[in-house]
Amino acid sequence: MNLLRRKFVKTTTFVGVTASAFGTGVLLPQRALGAYAKAAFEARDMNDAISASLGSDQHTASDAIKLKAPEIAENGAVVPVTVSSSLDNVDAISILASANANPLTSTYLLSSACEPYISTRIKMAKTADIIAVVKADGKLYSTSREVKVTIGGCGG
């Protein structure tokens, strides 16, 4: 059996199927990517970032939002953050780090079928407040927590 012929047939089949998928629109990378709020992630001001990501910068403090983060982060490159909410009809959750050059770290758009719970890791430049902003019923609610970032994990 000729192995070169077999390899040629496999390669030709793969190229043909891939070209057909692109041609019919089944395989388009742009459709797989989520919407990117460029202005929100490039904003240098907290209020501008909140406004660009959630539509307004007017938010009210709420005890219905639980923000879990360490009191001291030994490595600012990977700070674990968990946000949950008992508010009804949560549409989005944004997490911001106030001392970062670009404060918006992430925004999550949620469907009504999702539980309003986010667990992630963020990058922090230095000691700062982490702010969680939740959009529910068209209004914005927030809570915050200070996280101390240590250099070299010295704990102080």
Secondary structure as the mmCIF struct_conf table of DSSP 4:
data_model
#
loop_
_struct_conf.conf_type_id
_struct_conf.id
_struct_conf.beg_label_comp_id
_struct_conf.beg_label_asym_id
_struct_conf.beg_label_seq_id
_struct_conf.end_label_comp_id
_struct_conf.end_label_asym_id
_struct_conf.end_label_seq_id
HELX_RH_AL_P HELX_RH_AL_P1 LEU A 3 THR A 24
TURN_TY1_P TURN_TY1_P1 GLY A 25 GLY A 25
BEND BEND1 VAL A 26 LEU A 27
HELX_RH_AL_P HELX_RH_AL_P2 PRO A 29 ALA A 32
BEND BEND2 LEU A 33 LEU A 33
HELX_LH_PP_P HELX_LH_PP_P1 GLY A 34 ALA A 35
HELX_RH_AL_P HELX_RH_AL_P3 LYS A 38 GLU A 42
BEND BEND3 ARG A 44 ASP A 45
HELX_RH_AL_P HELX_RH_AL_P4 MET A 46 LEU A 54
BEND BEND4 GLY A 55 GLY A 55
STRN STRN1 HIS A 59 ALA A 61
TURN_TY1_P TURN_TY1_P2 ASP A 63 ALA A 64
STRN STRN2 ILE A 65 LYS A 68
BEND BEND5 GLU A 71 GLU A 71
STRN STRN3 ILE A 72 ALA A 73
BEND BEND6 GLU A 74 GLU A 74
TURN_TY1_P TURN_TY1_P3 GLY A 76 ALA A 77
BEND BEND7 VAL A 78 VAL A 78
STRN STRN4 VAL A 79 SER A 85
BEND BEND8 ASP A 88 ASN A 89
STRN STRN5 VAL A 90 ALA A 97
TURN_TY1_P TURN_TY1_P4 SER A 98 ALA A 99
BEND BEND9 ASN A 100 ASN A 102
STRN STRN6 LEU A 104 LEU A 109
TURN_TY1_P TURN_TY1_P5 SER A 112 ALA A 113
BEND BEND10 CYS A 114 CYS A 114
BEND BEND11 PRO A 116 PRO A 116
STRN STRN7 TYR A 117 ILE A 122
BEND BEND12 ALA A 125 THR A 127
STRN STRN8 ALA A 128 ALA A 136
TURN_TY1_P TURN_TY1_P6 ASP A 137 GLY A 138
STRN STRN9 LYS A 139 VAL A 149
HELX_LH_PP_P HELX_LH_PP_P2 THR A 150 THR A 150
BEND BEND13 ILE A 151 ILE A 151
TURN_TY1_P TURN_TY1_P7 GLY A 152 GLY A 153
#
